[in-house]
Amino acid sequence: MRDPLQTPRFAGVATFMRSPHRPDLDGTDADVAFLGVPYDDATTYRSGARFGPRAIRAASTLLKPYNPATDTSLGDLSIVDHDDAPVVPGYTEATFEAVESRVASVLARGVFPVLAGGDHSTTLPVLRAVAAEHGPVSLVQFDAHADLWMEYFGKPYNHGTTVHHAIEEGLIDPETSIRIGDRGGLYGAADVERFADAGIDYFTMDEFAAHDVASIGDAIAAHVDGPTFATIDVDVVDPAFAPGTGTPMPGGMSARELLSLTRDLVGVDVVEVAPPYDHGDVTAVLAANVLFEALCAAREGGSIA
């Protein structure tokens, strides 16, 4: 990563944390690879998350390698920007194949993947690659929505069906997975029952608000088991702190609360950052900092050497 005291943060081409741009990992000794997934054709309301990876890269130039809150340094890690997955605009399943292949190549090298979407449908091919490498994983999902719909308009894939398919395909273990942030309306009371039947424990935002953040973090840590993937839909955060997203929902957690809630991982993504609706890049800056905190937690927990 470039020295900000030698080159200003606003100069040069923006890469994740000002890391080297490495579209090809051959011949590198990377510990961490950042991969953008600029695809949002599976959204059901406001699009724009295709521009998320670019905005998060730009925002990440503000990051520094040392985290004093956890006494964790990323300075000695080899972090690279692995460019963007070769998405296919308008073709979700072709995009899924491309994303899965790219993530599989990262994992096969023993490199820790950090991904930026894109809409939340892009997490499904990531989980396919992760499960092929590690077996079914625990999923920690920060999200205002359960993403457990079976289909939408008669089609199987959109940003609200991801977790349903992950369960059906055996990519995650529902019993050791957990979701934080549920809020907003549903189509009927039967939806609540069906979501409960999926077997994933969850905290609604009302339940979240009744506890302190530390106790929620302890509950997450106690619930998950084995390899864990964290998927962070930025709409889990109240739109007062993260307006740049496709399906904003009032009553979410604060930026500070989300930054406090990342733990032992085999991979992480942040999705649904939609810069066309952002103000002053605050959502992109939050997303970049969430990935930084997740990397520090993974380093501290031993997921990254």
Legacy VTK file of the C-alpha trace (Angstrom):
# vtk DataFile Version 3.0
C-alpha trace
ASCII
DATASET POLYDATA
POINTS 305 float
0.000 0.000 0.000
1.311 3.422 -0.954
2.699 5.716 1.721
0.238 8.624 2.132
3.102 10.796 3.349
4.804 10.321 -0.008
1.782 10.359 -2.326
-1.433 12.225 -1.402
-4.547 10.097 -0.992
-6.329 12.026 -3.728
-3.572 11.332 -6.283
-3.144 8.351 -8.559
-5.574 5.628 -9.568
-7.914 4.599 -6.743
-7.464 1.003 -5.605
-8.697 -0.622 -2.402
-6.663 0.873 0.451
-4.206 2.162 -2.189
-3.014 -1.413 -2.687
-1.323 -2.757 -5.832
-3.622 -3.501 -8.761
-3.291 -7.224 -9.521
-5.863 -8.566 -12.017
-3.781 -11.752 -12.124
-2.740 -13.339 -8.823
-0.124 -15.601 -10.394
3.293 -14.768 -9.037
1.925 -12.719 -6.140
2.149 -13.505 -2.429
-1.195 -11.910 -1.626
-2.810 -12.442 1.773
-5.973 -10.500 0.933
-7.635 -9.854 -2.424
-10.268 -7.187 -2.923
-12.699 -7.997 -5.741
-15.430 -5.776 -7.100
-18.695 -7.202 -8.413
-20.329 -4.324 -10.337
-23.680 -5.960 -11.061
-27.152 -4.741 -10.092
-29.499 -6.227 -12.671
-31.160 -8.315 -9.939
-32.473 -5.334 -7.990
-36.221 -4.920 -7.529
-36.364 -1.201 -6.778
-33.574 1.359 -7.254
-30.542 0.270 -9.259
-27.113 1.883 -9.017
-25.135 -0.640 -6.953
-23.132 -1.469 -10.092
-21.187 1.679 -9.245
-20.554 0.506 -5.668
-17.109 -1.068 -6.123
-15.724 2.053 -7.762
-17.081 4.289 -4.991
-15.822 1.997 -2.229
-12.355 1.924 -3.781
-12.263 5.722 -3.859
-13.510 5.963 -0.273
-10.964 3.388 0.911
-8.071 5.707 0.032
-8.904 7.393 3.355
-8.086 4.231 5.309
-4.897 3.785 7.311
-3.394 0.354 8.117
-3.456 0.492 11.931
-6.630 0.124 14.007
-6.016 1.556 17.497
-9.400 0.356 18.770
-8.290 -3.278 18.437
-4.500 -2.788 18.346
-4.490 -4.509 14.956
-2.239 -3.636 12.027
-2.758 -4.592 8.395
0.479 -2.895 7.386
2.509 -6.078 7.027
-0.166 -7.909 5.019
0.014 -8.211 1.255
-3.312 -6.694 0.185
-4.034 -6.469 -3.520
-6.850 -5.065 -5.609
-7.899 -7.978 -7.809
-9.952 -5.764 -10.139
-13.607 -6.582 -10.887
-15.240 -9.896 -11.705
-16.175 -10.021 -15.414
-19.912 -9.512 -14.968
-22.312 -9.867 -17.900
-24.846 -7.013 -17.882
-28.393 -8.284 -18.192
-27.490 -11.940 -17.608
-27.614 -12.941 -13.964
-26.698 -16.613 -14.284
-23.745 -15.883 -16.592
-22.580 -13.290 -14.088
-22.921 -15.828 -11.281
-20.656 -18.248 -13.159
-18.022 -15.562 -13.678
-18.096 -14.443 -10.045
-17.935 -17.992 -8.686
-14.961 -18.799 -10.910
-13.050 -15.681 -9.877
-13.682 -16.197 -6.154
-12.763 -19.902 -6.431
-9.402 -18.937 -7.911
-8.778 -16.571 -4.991
-9.648 -19.211 -2.395
-7.594 -21.903 -4.138
-4.513 -19.774 -3.524
-5.278 -19.488 0.181
-6.063 -15.785 -0.183
-8.705 -14.091 1.978
-11.471 -12.611 -0.231
-12.959 -9.180 0.365
-15.773 -8.321 -2.020
-17.785 -5.237 -2.876
-21.047 -5.425 -4.788
-23.180 -4.962 -6.558
-26.582 -6.035 -5.429
-27.138 -8.812 -2.906
-27.732 -11.481 -5.542
-23.963 -11.477 -6.102
-23.402 -13.060 -2.701
-24.853 -16.374 -3.925
-22.017 -17.231 -6.345
-19.533 -16.119 -3.704
-21.065 -18.583 -1.249
-20.935 -21.306 -3.902
-17.191 -20.817 -4.205
-16.679 -20.551 -0.438
-18.699 -23.722 0.258
-16.798 -25.619 -2.438
-13.594 -24.735 -0.582
-14.736 -25.007 3.058
-18.004 -26.954 3.023
-21.208 -25.385 4.378
-20.348 -22.258 6.324
-21.959 -20.196 9.036
-23.457 -17.057 7.545
-23.595 -13.802 9.471
-26.017 -11.597 7.575
-26.412 -7.910 8.379
-29.515 -6.866 6.495
-32.836 -5.064 6.777
-34.366 -7.913 4.770
-34.262 -11.691 5.181
-33.583 -12.401 1.462
-35.486 -15.670 1.826
-37.953 -15.296 -1.041
-38.102 -18.421 -3.200
-38.655 -16.530 -6.445
-39.740 -13.168 -7.795
-42.033 -12.688 -10.777
-41.619 -16.380 -11.484
-37.816 -16.159 -11.703
-35.429 -17.763 -9.208
-32.744 -15.120 -8.799
-32.786 -11.577 -7.524
-31.304 -9.725 -4.584
-34.081 -11.002 -2.297
-33.683 -14.741 -2.974
-30.008 -15.192 -2.098
-30.269 -16.810 1.321
-33.120 -19.115 0.262
-30.957 -20.561 -2.508
-27.897 -20.734 -0.241
-29.890 -22.953 2.135
-31.425 -25.046 -0.643
-28.008 -25.644 -2.232
-26.403 -26.582 1.092
-23.947 -23.699 1.006
-24.651 -22.523 4.554
-25.614 -24.211 7.797
-28.847 -22.548 8.957
-28.413 -23.780 12.530
-25.140 -21.897 12.954
-26.091 -18.875 10.853
-27.598 -15.656 12.124
-29.214 -12.524 10.728
-29.235 -9.082 12.286
-31.381 -6.110 11.329
-34.834 -7.316 10.203
-37.382 -4.529 9.948
-40.108 -3.160 7.719
-43.260 -4.617 6.238
-43.951 -8.032 4.740
-46.760 -9.332 2.540
-48.473 -11.193 5.372
-48.100 -13.015 8.692
-47.273 -16.233 6.836
-43.984 -14.651 5.752
-42.855 -14.463 9.379
-43.575 -18.172 9.851
-41.817 -19.118 6.631
-38.738 -17.100 7.532
-38.656 -18.789 10.946
-38.991 -22.197 9.279
-35.782 -21.508 7.361
-33.958 -22.259 10.614
-31.769 -19.168 10.798
-31.752 -17.364 14.129
-32.191 -13.608 13.892
-32.427 -10.327 15.732
-35.044 -7.877 14.533
-34.082 -4.240 14.901
-36.516 -3.941 17.822
-34.701 -6.807 19.554
-31.351 -5.305 18.613
-32.353 -1.985 20.163
-33.270 -3.715 23.429
-29.680 -4.937 23.906
-26.292 -3.294 24.019
-23.980 -3.838 21.067
-21.500 -5.900 23.090
-24.157 -8.446 24.051
-25.251 -8.747 20.406
-21.641 -9.353 19.413
-21.339 -12.026 22.093
-24.536 -13.677 20.863
-23.219 -13.770 17.298
-19.895 -15.235 18.395
-21.631 -17.886 20.521
-24.027 -18.857 17.737
-21.733 -19.302 14.750
-19.442 -22.306 14.460
-16.571 -23.128 12.143
-15.795 -21.225 8.934
-17.908 -18.088 8.806
-18.777 -15.741 5.974
-20.144 -12.272 6.701
-22.414 -10.566 4.205
-23.222 -6.952 4.910
-26.086 -5.300 3.093
-25.599 -1.625 3.763
-29.356 -1.154 4.132
-28.996 -2.694 7.604
-27.858 0.803 8.584
-30.401 3.559 9.041
-30.586 5.706 5.884
-29.664 8.702 8.019
-26.155 7.189 8.041
-26.260 5.286 4.729
-28.645 6.877 2.211
-26.850 5.443 -0.810
-28.675 2.154 -1.231
-31.420 0.720 -3.397
-33.971 -0.314 -0.765
-33.594 2.077 2.191
-35.514 1.228 5.344
-35.833 3.639 8.301
-35.128 2.464 11.830
-31.806 0.717 11.252
-28.637 0.537 13.279
-26.112 3.335 13.414
-22.837 3.370 11.534
-20.943 2.968 14.810
-22.988 -0.095 15.785
-22.255 -1.850 12.495
-18.557 -1.057 12.721
-18.495 -2.781 16.130
-20.048 -6.051 14.948
-17.544 -7.935 12.773
-15.818 -11.193 13.880
-13.933 -14.466 12.785
-14.366 -14.921 9.070
-13.301 -16.855 5.957
-14.555 -14.054 3.745
-16.665 -10.917 3.714
-18.676 -8.860 1.286
-20.494 -5.559 1.463
-23.314 -5.025 -0.992
-26.068 -2.656 -2.144
-23.998 0.537 -2.017
-25.661 2.691 -4.689
-23.650 5.895 -5.220
-26.355 7.686 -7.278
-28.358 8.021 -4.029
-25.440 8.813 -1.739
-24.707 12.201 -0.215
-21.118 13.277 0.221
-19.995 9.647 -0.248
-21.023 8.845 3.335
-22.343 5.365 2.427
-19.238 4.458 0.442
-16.997 5.690 3.254
-18.965 3.582 5.732
-18.697 0.514 3.481
-14.932 0.941 3.121
-14.550 1.261 6.889
-16.741 -1.799 7.492
-14.423 -3.836 5.257
-11.418 -2.448 7.153
-12.948 -3.448 10.510
-13.798 -6.908 9.125
-10.225 -7.371 7.935
-8.881 -6.329 11.340
-11.252 -8.775 13.059
-10.246 -11.570 10.687
-6.566 -10.805 11.336
-7.101 -10.740 15.084
-9.118 -13.973 14.947
-6.463 -15.828 12.955
-8.367 -16.068 9.650
-5.552 -14.086 8.023
-1.972 -15.008 8.886
LINES 1 306
305 0 1 2 3 4 5 6 7 8 9 10 11 12 13 14 15 16 17 18 19 20 21 22 23 24 25 26 27 28 29 30 31 32 33 34 35 36 37 38 39 40 41 42 43 44 45 46 47 48 49 50 51 52 53 54 55 56 57 58 59 60 61 62 63 64 65 66 67 68 69 70 71 72 73 74 75 76 77 78 79 80 81 82 83 84 85 86 87 88 89 90 91 92 93 94 95 96 97 98 99 100 101 102 103 104 105 106 107 108 109 110 111 112 113 114 115 116 117 118 119 120 121 122 123 124 125 126 127 128 129 130 131 132 133 134 135 136 137 138 139 140 141 142 143 144 145 146 147 148 149 150 151 152 153 154 155 156 157 158 159 160 161 162 163 164 165 166 167 168 169 170 171 172 173 174 175 176 177 178 179 180 181 182 183 184 185 186 187 188 189 190 191 192 193 194 195 196 197 198 199 200 201 202 203 204 205 206 207 208 209 210 211 212 213 214 215 216 217 218 219 220 221 222 223 224 225 226 227 228 229 230 231 232 233 234 235 236 237 238 239 240 241 242 243 244 245 246 247 248 249 250 251 252 253 254 255 256 257 258 259 260 261 262 263 264 265 266 267 268 269 270 271 272 273 274 275 276 277 278 279 280 281 282 283 284 285 286 287 288 289 290 291 292 293 294 295 296 297 298 299 300 301 302 303 304
